[in-house]
Amino acid sequence: MIFTKRKGILLFLVIITALLFSQSRNGLYKFSMPGQSSIVLTGVGPSYLFGDVGGNKDTKGLINRTDFIVAQTKYMFSINYRYVFQNNVSFKASAFFGKFEGTDVDSRNENRKFDFSTNLSVFAMHLEYNIIGGENADFLTPHKLYAFVGAGIMLSNVDFNSGNPLRTTDSHAPNSVITNLSTGGYNAKMLTVSPTFPIGGGYEYELTPVFSIGIEYVIHSSFSDYIDGISTSLSKNKDYLMNLDLTFTYKIGAGSGSRGAGRVVWN
């Protein structure tokens, strides 16, 4: 799948509009309603940075569209704070941290001799909606299915290497510090900062009124083609990040006797 920023922004606006102007069971959504609970989550899961370094041996890639290499899958850790309103809408502040690496070795682009590593951080605010279940569901269920969109920034502290001299068809971020190497190649170090638009969904299973476990899938589209340190003439899309989080949720101040404003009583 190729995820472009134009598609992400359009989907973001459509979902925001639907949430703000649709009617809930008790009328129009009102963000002035008091929240029932606050939630802190941590998650860790497999992540993949889609950039310009590397590439499958098969030019078609995964599902004939995407260059996905299992060996370059990494992991991210996230810390999140969620505030749930009584109308099943939530705001969530998220911080993601991870280290990514990529190489042209054993790829169809092996002759370029590119490799990179980056410490990547994403800070974002999400607008989230419970589709099924949740803290204010009208029926008893430990299951919760939700979707979200958001906006934030992506920071990438990149260390890029090439075994060949810099080509006119390639470019680096304007703040790059480039050092020629005795091997005939060069090194480029840079910090990239880009707006990002996360979009995704998740599932949670409520073990108790206080603790939940779950899984969350998110795509972080960016406005930069330098997240992996380089932009080539063959690049058709900006870099983006995809990750699958295993989540562990703790509800701050949640009572052990009831939840959902009296709708659900736990034994």
ABEGO torsion letter per residue (X at the ends): XBBBAAAAAAAAAAAAAAAAABBBAAEBBBAABBBABBBBBBBBBBBBBBBABEEBABAAEBGGABBBBAAABBBBBBBBBBBBBAAGBBBBBBBBBBBBBBBABGBAAAAAGBBBBBBBBBBBBBBBBBABEEAABABBBABBBBBBBBBBBBBBBBBBBBABBBBAABBBBAABBBBBBAAGBBBBBBBBBBBBBBBEBBBBBBABAABBBBBBBBBBBBABAAAAGBBBAABABBBBBBBBBBBBBBBBGBBAABBGGGABBBX
